[in-house]
Amino acid sequence: MSEEEVKEMEKKILEGFAIAYRKLVEQKKREDGELVFSDNGKIIVVKARDL
């Protein structure tokens, strides 16, 4: 695999991740749900509607 192909694959993976994240947030907003994040080992719970 060439360096250009690797960069293209990386770009597609990151775009896919962004789409999946947006869909997750939209779904959690509809369900009035929460998302859980970690910030330097500290657990943070955020209501989806606050994002």
One Martini backbone bead per residue (centre of mass of N, CA, C, O) as a GRO file, in nm:
protein
   51
    1MET     BB    1   0.096   0.037   0.024
    2SER     BB    2   0.072   0.353  -0.021
    3GLU     BB    3   0.085   0.661   0.114
    4GLU     BB    4  -0.169   0.764  -0.029
    5GLU     BB    5  -0.357   0.529   0.055
    6VAL     BB    6  -0.330   0.570   0.358
    7LYS     BB    7  -0.442   0.861   0.366
    8GLU     BB    8  -0.718   0.790   0.244
    9MET     BB    9  -0.801   0.586   0.461
   10GLU     BB   10  -0.782   0.779   0.700
   11LYS     BB   11  -0.993   0.980   0.598
   12LYS     BB   12  -1.232   0.777   0.588
   13ILE     BB   13  -1.229   0.698   0.885
   14LEU     BB   14  -1.275   0.983   1.004
   15GLU     BB   15  -1.542   1.034   0.858
   16GLY     BB   16  -1.692   0.791   0.980
   17PHE     BB   17  -1.665   0.878   1.274
   18ALA     BB   18  -1.818   1.147   1.249
   19ILE     BB   19  -2.087   1.026   1.157
   20ALA     BB   20  -2.133   0.837   1.399
   21TYR     BB   21  -2.133   1.057   1.616
   22ARG     BB   22  -2.371   1.224   1.511
   23LYS     BB   23  -2.578   0.993   1.528
   24LEU     BB   24  -2.553   0.943   1.830
   25VAL     BB   25  -2.636   1.224   1.928
   26GLU     BB   26  -2.912   1.231   1.790
   27GLN     BB   27  -3.028   0.983   1.935
   28LYS     BB   28  -2.985   1.085   2.229
   29LYS     BB   29  -3.166   1.332   2.199
   30ARG     BB   30  -3.431   1.178   2.137
   31GLU     BB   31  -3.387   1.008   2.427
   32ASP     BB   32  -3.262   1.181   2.651
   33GLY     BB   33  -2.960   1.128   2.680
   34GLU     BB   34  -2.630   1.007   2.747
   35LEU     BB   35  -2.282   1.087   2.772
   36VAL     BB   36  -1.956   0.932   2.800
   37PHE     BB   37  -1.653   1.060   2.935
   38SER     BB   38  -1.293   1.115   2.927
   39ASP     BB   39  -1.076   1.320   3.151
   40ASN     BB   40  -0.799   1.218   3.263
   41GLY     BB   41  -0.985   0.974   3.409
   42LYS     BB   42  -1.242   1.141   3.416
   43ILE     BB   43  -1.577   1.112   3.457
   44ILE     BB   44  -1.822   1.223   3.208
   45VAL     BB   45  -2.160   1.343   3.213
   46VAL     BB   46  -2.374   1.413   2.924
   47LYS     BB   47  -2.617   1.570   2.789
   48ALA     BB   48  -2.706   1.570   2.464
   49ARG     BB   49  -2.857   1.852   2.457
   50ASP     BB   50  -2.572   2.006   2.542
   51LEU     BB   51  -2.422   1.967   2.245
   0.00000   0.00000   0.00000
